Amino acid sequence: MRKGTLIGRVAAAAVALTAVLGVAPASTAATSDTPPAGEPCWATHYGYIPPGAYTASGELFDNNADTAATSLSRDPQLPFGTRVKVTNLANNASLVVRINDRGTFAWTPSVPKCLDLTDGAYARLGGVLDPDSGHIVVKEEIVP
């Protein structure tokens, strides 16, 4: 291929891409990864974590504590130490958990995960561990 033809094709592709991006809607990544305030979402549970593991906050992981992880994609992030009242909408059981970890999961409209609870907290809210129920539908509320 001749050098002039290659440069022309690259230039044409750049112009086409610019045109497409110019009419494309603004990115919704920040809002699409964030649970809408007050809306129901899914709480899952950690499952098996090896002894001696640490959370993202640097604490030794305790799978029976009233603690939870939030998504790395959440915007804005819930700071470590944030207390969240979690209410299971199926049985109205509620519990206050403390955020001490970050998860790799993301909230999406089709899979609205918002928290990853310890197995102990998940069970206290009525989640079934064996056989694993997968998730419970909850409402979360930040408390002082």
Disulfide bonds with the S-S distance in Angstrom:
Cys41-Cys114 2.02
